[in-house]
Amino acid sequence: MDAGSAIIAFGLAVGLLTIIPGLDTALVLRTAAINGRKSAMLAASGIALGSLGWGVIIALGLGALLTVSQVAYLILQYAGAAYLCFLGGKMLRVAIFPKAASSEPTDLSVPDIEGSRWLARGFLTNILNPKVGVFYVSLLPQFIPTGANVAMFSVLLAAVHAAMGIAWFALLTTATAPLTRFLNKPATTRTLDGMTGTVLVAFGLRLALERRTA
């Protein structure tokens, strides 16, 4: 196939995966509901940067380490699981002990938290997930046209995936705008933090306990 056809086919392949609710969606929607659209889009941008990061890793040939090295996979697996449990645990703490959490200036409940923190959260959530790396290693080579520069085209496909993710998250965060007043109620924010924190911890535990089959 030519470059144009490859990009279109790849876009169709990852389009459905982009809109299926998952860890990234939970993080962005929670951030939009409680901390606003700007913070949510920073988190979404971090997720997109993670996708680009995986594209660069694959382009450099380092992604193959995840498929051949059990040690490399396990290191990334446990690092990602620990981070998800840490982040989810902080959200659960905010939900269960709102008064204690609100006294900490760097806590998740602070609405004007530095943008770099949201960007970092999105990036680390993506780049520390070895399943994303294995997914890229398996998928990207199938859409590299014959004769194309493999490294450059891999990064290009990752950029397409990142752009689709940004567009989807922009749509989702915009949809939360009319509900801002309701979502900012203390009871609602605690519920959202509790639900999202539980999801993140569950993903983290699942990642930590998951046995690699291949």
Protein Blocks (a to p, Z undefined) as FASTA:
>chain_A
ZZklmmmmmmmmmmmmmmpgcfklmmmmmmmmmnojklmmmmmmmmmmmmmmmmmmmmno
pmmmmmmmmklmmmmmmmmmmmmmmmmmmmmmmmmmmmlmmmpmkbmklmkbcfklmmmm
mmmmmmmmmklmmmmmmmmmmmccehiafklmmmmmmmmmmmmmmmmmmmmmmmmmmmmm
mmmpmklmmmmmmmmmmmmmmmmmmmmmpccfZZ
